[in-house]
Amino acid sequence: MKIVDKIKDKQEEQWQLGDVVESESGNRGIIIRDDTDDCVIMPITGDHAYQTSQSYGDYEIDVLQQNKSLLWHKVNAKLVTE
């Protein structure tokens, strides 16, 4: 698996399922829906990578994005699995 740059110019962030986001500490996560249908940021780098118990979530993407305590922002990348 690798992360590939996909955005040519920066626009206002609009999160979607599958987007890669980065925390202020440099860890990256991916926005997914968990088994309870909540939108969550599942870490894909760092100490808790791929541990859903360490995900940060809310029911809707817009509520998740507006949660100022999370300190995550969208990065110019796309997760590619092979």
N, C-alpha and C positions, 0 to 999 in steps of 0.2 A: 504494500500500500504506500502511496506517496501523495503529497499535497502539491497541486499545480496552480500557478497564478492564472486567473481567468478574467479579471476585470481590468479594462484599459484605463478608465477614468473613474475617479471617486465621485459618487453621488450620495445623496442622503441615504443612510442605511435603512434597508427594509429587509428584515430577517425572514427567511423561509426555511422549511424543513430541508435538511441536507447542507445548510450553510456552515462554514467553518468560522468560529469566533475565537478570540484570544483574550485572555485575562490580562490585567495590568502586570501580573508577575511573569507573563510570557507563556503560560500554559495555553494549549489550544483544546478546543472541544467542538463537537458537532451537534447541531440542533436536530433532535429526533422526537418521536412520540414513544412514550414508554408503554408498558402493558396496562396501565390505568388510563391511557389516552391523554396524559398530560404532555405538554411540550417541555422538553428538558434539554439542558446542555450536558452532554456526556463527555467527560474529559478524554482526549485522545493522546495527550502527552502528559508528562509529569508522573508523580508518585502514584496517582489514582487512575491512570489511564485504563479505559474500558471497564471501569467499575461503576455499574449503574447505581450502586448504593451511594456513590459520591457525586451524583448528578444534581444539577440545580434546576428546579422546574416550577412551572405554573401551567394552568390549563390551556391558555391561549398564547400564541407567539407574541402578540403585541403587549400583553401583560408581562411576559417574561423579559422582553426587550426593554420595557420601561422600568423594570426593577433596578433602581439606582444602586442598591446595595451589592449587586453582583459584579459590577465593574468589568463587563465583557464588551467587546466591540467586534464587529464583523471584519474579517480580513479578506484580502484579495486572493482567495484560494478556493479550490474545489477538491473534495476528497475523491480520489480515483482508486477503485479496487479492481484488482486483476485476478 
